[in-house]
């Protein structure tokens, strides 16, 4: 700050003339206050506070004359609580050097403090303005209290600067504006609170800068809510992006038209719990978390959207999430778009209901979203299609890049969807914790989509993963053994060509056994049709097949195995009767399971 300028005292109204004007309701219009004015010039602007408060005598405290001041400096505390102003109240481009108390005051017409600086605390709690409330380019160096403030028309505070603001219960029947003016955004230097407010028109905070925590909990906005960058009539950017440096809360808020937060910057935690948006929600190009290149915080910040409800489109394209993103139990009634989004922290879509299509890629199929940390869709429901890619593919398309980082966990337990377009091999290797449902869901959907090859491979992957899972716990080892046998003999029921090979080996092996001397004899029902003799290998094959089938067949009939030993194992005889019994038991095992495999009856594994 330089030394005050030295110059002649301007020929303005004298103090006596100023008092006379105020008393009679005549406007006082002095030139705008300039920086570094001399004490003599400032003295020319001086208006003792009692000149104004004396206009509202006890007990009625009613001011009949208009108060229209410009370019003045009001010295001393102003106490006009419970006062009623019957005419216009306008103090523009002026300054208050002390506290101003207008609590429960009634302004029958408009109230204007445009471009006015307040050096102390300002209280508007319980006040009622039946016209517009103008705070454009005002500067509040102290706290502003406006709980239960009521404005019948519009509240305009574009370009204003605030320290601590508390406007809980604000009721504005028109719109509110905290936008950019001449390149200067509205600034909130300390904490700001609009809890429980009701704005019946639009709420425009385009370009606003919130340096500390701001709360809009339980707020109802009947028009659109705009927290985007200011633009002119030709959509040219004329301001800065909205900044929420230390967090923002919209817990339980209701927005009855669109929410526009395009390009907004969220430097800390976000609490949108239970937010209701009856319309579209736009977050394109927003950034959540520390700025790019800044070190991450010691504890990841939470980007909280649990329980939100959006009836229109929810657009998060090209958004960066640098924190733990939570959408638990949210409800999206139309399509949701995350194309180009970067999920750098954990993502939780647990229990979310997507009534419309869900896109993790652009509509043009370019620039898919990327998950750089764990992601969970536990119990989520998508009534329509889910697009991670343009098409169903088993591998990541060439040049497209992976969507899921290696060594991350993808939880699809209970996630149901109509159809899914995804590079399934990329994600299926990351499914943890293990559960059968994600595999079965994907297999079933692929079959419905005509992707039978992929469905079969997903099924085999599930069976292999189930086998590995069962081996991890001794209590599941028996189940693991049955899995192994089912794989070894039947390839889990998918194209089990080994079943033919094993069956052929068994039949041929037993054909050799039953073509040995003294291995078979005619049974008692054969009569004279058969005589005891050594069978040829072909005849032995018929007997082998007859024993193998669990029901009677004509081929190889009329023979039974003898009790003669075929060979010895540790001096114990293994009789032909025992081998025939073994042949029959294997047939009882292989034939029914083989029939079930080829009819598709055992493609699904029970828990």
Secondary structure, DSSP 4 states (H G I P E B T S, - for coil): --PPP--PPP----HHHHHHHHHHT--EEPPPP-TT--HHHHHHHEEEHHHHHTTS-TTT-EE-S-EEEES-EEES-EE-TT-EE-S-EEEES-EE-S-EE-TT-EESS-EE-TT-EE-S-EE-TT-EESS-EE-TT-EESS-EE-TT-EESS-EE-TT-EESSEE-TT-EESS-EE---BTTBPPEE-S-EE-TT-EESS-EE-TT-EE-S-EE-TT-EESS-EE-S--B-TT--B-S---EETT-EE-TT-EESS-EE-TT-EE-S-EE-TT-EESS-EE-TT-EESSPTTSPPPSSPPEEE-TT-EESS-EE-TT-EE-SEEE-TT-EESS-EE-TT-EE-S-EE-TT-EE-S-EESS-TTS-S--EE-S-EE-TT-EEEEEEESSSS-BSSPPTTT--SB-TT--EE-TT-EEEEEESBHHHHHTTB-S--HHHHHHHHHHHHHTT-HHHHHHHHHHHHHHHHHHHHTSGGGHHHHHHHHHHHHHHGGGSS-HHHHHHHHHHHHHHHHHHTSTTSEEE-TTTGGG----PPPHHHHHHHHHHHHSSS--STTTTEEE-SSEEEEETTEEEEHHHHHHHHHHHHHHHHHHHHHHHHTTTSS---
